[in-house]
Amino acid sequence: MNNPVFVAEEFAMLDHLSGGRIITGFVRGIGTEYYAGGINPTHSHGRYYEAHELILRAWTETGPFRFHGRHYQFDYVNLWPRPVQQPHPPVWIPSQGSSETVVWCANPKRKYTYLQTFSPVKAAKKAFDLYREVAKREGYESTPRSSAGGADLRRRDRRDRAARDQAAHRGVLQQVPALSDADAHAARLFLDRLDQIADGDQVLAAHRPADRRKT
């Protein structure tokens, strides 16, 4: 719903501030957000795809250009600063399993990384399998870096990093001569959290609606 040119500029600035390390992502949003913004939610797909096209053009086309679509009209687009990463920063698309989003990401013109968010493992597997099926049908093989299969590797990499951090922090705590009761309790909570991060299944379970505490 935001101004696509402003979004492109903000990402480009963050790309500079991060030294060319930013990974961008575009979320279509849900119906209530469109209602709150006074926008017909039935137009969400059209606005999303058009905004995506405009942002990529702003990143990749040098010099001013006009953009007159169905939902966005600009007589003068001339992005500054331009992104550090060329032709543009990598794009990941988060979703909770929309088949249309998966197919759109797997299109050979894009091959965007599909990022399944806060979902049970079975739901994530279904989306990842669909991505691979679309890729195969389009004549290419999805890879950990350019396809949904990479999400599995990112989870494993996160667990590996957490395990290393866990070992390092345990070693530091063992070198401390004595801890107060409060400090010892805080240290145990911290290490318990590292244990949860190291166990990918527990991380997923923690985000399932059934596991949320009732207020």
Secondary structure in CASP SS format (residue, H / E / C, confidence):
PFRMAT SS
TARGET T0000
AUTHOR 0000-0000-0000
METHOD secondary structure of the structure
MODEL  1
M C 1.00
N C 1.00
N C 1.00
P H 1.00
V H 1.00
F H 1.00
V H 1.00
A H 1.00
E H 1.00
E H 1.00
F H 1.00
A H 1.00
M H 1.00
L H 1.00
D H 1.00
H H 1.00
L H 1.00
S C 1.00
G C 1.00
G C 1.00
R C 1.00
I C 1.00
I C 1.00
T E 1.00
G E 1.00
F C 1.00
V C 1.00
R C 1.00
G C 1.00
I C 1.00
G H 1.00
T H 1.00
E H 1.00
Y H 1.00
Y H 1.00
A H 1.00
G C 1.00
G C 1.00
I C 1.00
N C 1.00
P H 1.00
T H 1.00
H H 1.00
S H 1.00
H H 1.00
G H 1.00
R H 1.00
Y H 1.00
Y H 1.00
E H 1.00
A H 1.00
H H 1.00
E H 1.00
L H 1.00
I H 1.00
L H 1.00
R H 1.00
A H 1.00
W H 1.00
T H 1.00
E C 1.00
T C 1.00
G C 1.00
P C 1.00
F E 1.00
R E 1.00
F E 1.00
H E 1.00
G C 1.00
R C 1.00
H C 1.00
Y C 1.00
Q E 1.00
F E 1.00
D E 1.00
Y E 1.00
V E 1.00
N C 1.00
L C 1.00
W C 1.00
P C 1.00
R C 1.00
P C 1.00
V C 1.00
Q C 1.00
Q C 1.00
P C 1.00
H C 1.00
P C 1.00
P C 1.00
V E 1.00
W E 1.00
I E 1.00
P E 1.00
S E 1.00
Q C 1.00
G C 1.00
S C 1.00
S H 1.00
E H 1.00
T H 1.00
V H 1.00
V H 1.00
W H 1.00
C H 1.00
A H 1.00
N C 1.00
P C 1.00
K C 1.00
R C 1.00
K C 1.00
Y C 1.00
T E 1.00
Y E 1.00
L E 1.00
Q E 1.00
T C 1.00
F C 1.00
S C 1.00
P C 1.00
V H 1.00
K H 1.00
A H 1.00
A H 1.00
K H 1.00
K H 1.00
A H 1.00
F H 1.00
D H 1.00
L H 1.00
Y H 1.00
R H 1.00
E H 1.00
V H 1.00
A H 1.00
K H 1.00
R H 1.00
E C 1.00
G C 1.00
Y C 1.00
E C 1.00
S C 1.00
T C 1.00
P C 1.00
R C 1.00
S C 1.00
S C 1.00
A C 1.00
G C 1.00
G H 1.00
A H 1.00
D H 1.00
L H 1.00
R H 1.00
R H 1.00
R H 1.00
D H 1.00
R H 1.00
R H 1.00
D H 1.00
R H 1.00
A H 1.00
A H 1.00
R H 1.00
D H 1.00
Q H 1.00
A H 1.00
A H 1.00
H H 1.00
R H 1.00
G H 1.00
V H 1.00
L H 1.00
Q H 1.00
Q H 1.00
V C 1.00
P C 1.00
A C 1.00
L C 1.00
S C 1.00
D H 1.00
A H 1.00
D H 1.00
A H 1.00
H H 1.00
A H 1.00
A H 1.00
R H 1.00
L H 1.00
F H 1.00
L H 1.00
D H 1.00
R H 1.00
L H 1.00
D H 1.00
Q H 1.00
I H 1.00
A H 1.00
D C 1.00
G H 1.00
D H 1.00
Q H 1.00
V H 1.00
L H 1.00
A H 1.00
A H 1.00
H C 1.00
R C 1.00
P H 1.00
A H 1.00
D H 1.00
R C 1.00
R C 1.00
K C 1.00
T C 1.00
END
